[in-house]
Amino acid sequence: MAKYNDAKCRLCRREGTKLFIKGDRCFTDKCAYDRRPYAPGQHGRARKKMSDYAVQMREKQKVRRMYGVLERQFWGYFNKADMAKGVTGAILLSYLERRLDNVVYRMGFANSRQQARQLVRHAIFTINGRKVDIPSLQVRIGDVIEVSEGSRKIPVVAEAREVIARRGTPTWIEVDAPNFKGTIKALPQREDIQFPINESLIVELYSK
């Protein structure tokens, strides 16, 4: 499968906002975006007037890169959201939030979505008692995500309680940090996503 192997901080600079791809590093003075808050490249400082299409494209790329999904996957989520009943943009974000790797990150068991994806692929998590290794798996209400007994000493997992205290958790997830598990209490709603996203631009882009 295709994979982005270039410097991750370039993505934040290109989109003009922090995507928190590197987790806790993004909150320190080592953050590349804080040091150079302009687009990468020779002409990165130059101000460019963008067309409506370019604005829509940048918004789509920002969300896709933040959640770490490929274009084909993102298009698939949009198609499912477009066919579902309700507001397409809000449903699209809900699908992205319900990915297992994102849920693990939201629970505080990983410092970034990329790290959460690696941990999931190593099958250190169980859902309702069954081992899983699919980062894109969609969680459902009532699902219990738990760290397997033998993986609780992994440093990043062991520090989960500190991460949860510092970062907090969404209202739709209930985390039991001492027992290394969390429960999906409800499906994520649009108001649960605090990151500045204008999903209507993505809907406009794909609806052309």
C-alpha positions as CSV (number, residue, x, y, z in Angstrom):
1,M,0.0,0.0,0.0
2,A,1.2,3.5,-0.8
3,K,2.8,5.3,2.1
4,Y,4.0,8.9,2.7
5,N,7.7,8.7,3.7
6,D,8.7,12.4,3.5
7,A,9.1,14.7,6.5
8,K,5.7,14.8,8.4
9,C,6.1,18.4,9.5
10,R,6.0,19.5,5.9
11,L,2.4,18.5,5.8
12,C,1.5,20.8,8.6
13,R,3.3,23.7,7.0
14,R,1.7,22.9,3.6
15,E,-1.8,23.0,5.1
16,G,-1.1,26.1,7.2
17,T,-2.1,24.5,10.5
18,K,-1.0,21.9,13.0
19,L,-2.2,18.4,12.1
20,F,-0.7,16.9,15.3
21,I,0.9,14.1,13.2
22,K,3.8,13.8,15.6
23,G,1.7,13.8,18.8
24,D,3.2,15.4,21.9
25,R,6.1,16.9,19.9
26,C,3.6,19.3,18.3
27,F,3.0,20.9,21.7
28,T,6.7,21.6,22.3
29,D,9.1,24.3,21.0
30,K,10.5,21.6,18.6
31,C,7.4,21.9,16.4
32,A,8.5,22.8,12.9
33,Y,5.2,24.6,12.2
34,D,5.8,27.0,15.1
35,R,9.3,27.7,13.9
36,R,8.4,28.1,10.3
37,P,4.6,28.8,9.9
38,Y,4.7,29.1,6.1
39,A,4.5,26.6,3.2
40,P,7.7,24.6,2.5
41,G,9.8,25.3,-0.6
42,Q,11.6,28.2,-2.2
43,H,8.5,30.3,-2.6
44,G,6.8,29.2,0.6
45,R,6.6,32.7,2.1
46,A,5.0,34.2,-1.0
47,R,1.3,35.0,-0.6
48,K,-0.8,33.4,-3.3
49,K,-4.4,34.0,-4.0
50,M,-6.2,30.6,-4.2
51,S,-9.1,29.7,-6.4
52,D,-12.3,28.3,-4.9
53,Y,-11.2,24.9,-6.1
54,A,-7.8,25.2,-4.5
55,V,-9.4,26.2,-1.2
56,Q,-11.7,23.1,-1.3
57,M,-8.7,20.9,-2.3
58,R,-6.6,22.1,0.6
59,E,-9.4,21.5,3.1
60,K,-9.8,17.9,1.8
61,Q,-6.0,17.3,2.0
62,K,-5.9,18.8,5.5
63,V,-8.5,16.4,6.8
64,R,-7.1,13.4,4.9
65,R,-3.6,13.9,6.2
66,M,-4.8,14.6,9.7
67,Y,-6.4,11.2,9.9
68,G,-3.7,9.5,7.9
69,V,-5.9,7.9,5.2
70,L,-5.1,7.6,1.5
71,E,-7.1,9.3,-1.3
72,R,-9.0,6.1,-2.3
73,Q,-9.9,5.4,1.3
74,F,-11.1,9.0,1.8
75,W,-13.2,8.8,-1.3
76,G,-14.8,5.6,0.0
77,Y,-15.7,7.3,3.3
78,F,-17.3,10.2,1.4
79,N,-19.3,7.8,-0.8
80,K,-20.7,6.0,2.2
81,A,-21.5,9.3,3.9
82,D,-23.2,10.6,0.8
83,M,-25.5,7.6,0.6
84,A,-26.4,7.7,4.3
85,K,-29.3,9.8,5.7
86,G,-28.2,13.0,7.3
87,V,-25.6,15.8,6.8
88,T,-22.9,14.3,4.5
89,G,-20.0,16.3,5.9
90,A,-20.8,15.5,9.6
91,I,-21.3,11.8,8.7
92,L,-18.0,11.8,6.8
93,L,-16.2,13.1,9.9
94,S,-18.0,10.5,12.1
95,Y,-16.7,7.7,9.9
96,L,-13.1,9.1,10.3
97,E,-13.5,9.4,14.0
98,R,-14.7,5.9,14.4
99,R,-11.6,4.3,12.9
100,L,-10.0,2.1,15.4
101,D,-6.6,3.8,15.1
102,N,-8.2,7.2,15.8
103,V,-10.1,5.8,18.8
104,V,-6.9,4.4,20.3
105,Y,-5.3,7.8,19.8
106,R,-8.4,9.6,21.3
107,M,-8.2,7.2,24.3
108,G,-4.7,8.3,25.0
109,F,-3.0,4.9,24.4
110,A,-0.8,6.5,21.6
111,N,0.8,9.8,21.1
112,S,-0.3,10.2,17.5
113,R,-2.6,8.5,15.0
114,Q,0.4,7.1,13.2
115,Q,1.7,5.5,16.4
116,A,-1.8,4.2,17.1
117,R,-2.0,2.6,13.7
118,Q,1.3,0.8,14.3
119,L,0.1,-0.5,17.7
120,V,-3.1,-1.7,16.2
121,R,-1.3,-3.6,13.4
122,H,0.8,-5.3,16.1
123,A,-2.5,-6.7,17.5
124,I,-2.0,-5.4,21.0
125,F,-5.6,-4.4,21.3
126,T,-8.8,-6.4,21.6
127,I,-12.4,-5.4,20.9
128,N,-14.9,-7.2,23.0
129,G,-12.2,-9.8,23.9
130,R,-11.1,-10.5,20.3
131,K,-7.7,-9.5,19.0
132,V,-7.8,-7.0,16.1
133,D,-5.1,-5.7,13.7
134,I,-7.2,-3.6,11.3
135,P,-6.6,0.2,11.9
136,S,-9.6,1.2,9.7
137,L,-12.1,-1.0,11.6
138,Q,-15.2,1.0,12.5
139,V,-16.1,0.9,16.2
140,R,-19.7,0.6,17.3
141,I,-21.6,1.7,20.4
142,G,-20.9,-0.7,23.3
143,D,-17.5,-1.9,21.9
144,V,-14.9,-2.3,24.6
145,I,-11.3,-1.7,23.4
146,E,-8.7,-3.1,25.7
147,V,-4.9,-3.5,25.8
148,S,-3.9,-7.1,25.9
149,E,-2.3,-8.2,29.2
150,G,1.1,-8.8,27.7
151,S,1.3,-5.4,26.1
152,R,0.6,-3.1,29.1
153,K,4.2,-2.5,29.9
154,I,5.0,-0.9,26.5
155,P,6.2,2.6,27.5
156,V,3.7,4.6,25.4
157,V,0.8,2.5,26.7
158,A,2.0,2.5,30.3
159,E,2.0,6.3,30.2
160,A,-1.6,6.4,29.1
161,R,-2.9,7.9,32.4
162,E,-0.6,10.9,32.1
163,V,-1.6,11.4,28.4
164,I,-5.3,11.2,29.3
165,A,-4.9,13.7,32.2
166,R,-3.1,16.1,29.9
167,R,-5.1,15.7,26.7
168,G,-8.5,14.6,27.9
169,T,-10.9,12.3,26.1
170,P,-14.0,12.9,24.0
171,T,-17.4,12.7,25.7
172,W,-18.4,9.7,23.4
173,I,-15.6,7.6,24.9
174,E,-15.3,6.3,28.4
175,V,-11.8,5.4,29.4
176,D,-10.7,3.2,32.3
177,A,-7.0,4.0,32.3
178,P,-6.0,1.8,35.3
179,N,-7.4,-1.2,33.5
180,F,-6.2,-0.1,30.1
181,K,-9.5,-0.2,28.4
182,G,-12.2,2.1,27.0
183,T,-15.8,1.9,26.0
184,I,-17.7,3.5,23.1
185,K,-20.7,5.2,24.8
186,A,-22.1,6.9,21.7
187,L,-21.3,7.7,18.1
188,P,-19.2,10.9,17.6
189,Q,-21.2,14.0,16.7
190,R,-20.0,17.0,14.8
191,E,-19.7,19.1,18.0
192,D,-17.3,16.5,19.4
193,I,-14.7,17.4,16.8
194,Q,-13.0,20.6,18.0
195,F,-10.3,20.7,15.3
196,P,-11.0,23.6,12.8
197,I,-12.6,21.7,9.8
198,N,-14.9,23.1,7.2
199,E,-16.4,19.9,5.9
200,S,-18.8,21.7,3.6
201,L,-15.8,22.6,1.4
202,I,-15.0,18.9,1.0
203,V,-18.6,18.1,0.1
204,E,-18.6,20.9,-2.5
205,L,-15.3,19.5,-4.0
206,Y,-16.6,16.0,-4.4
207,S,-20.0,17.1,-5.6
208,K,-18.7,18.7,-8.7
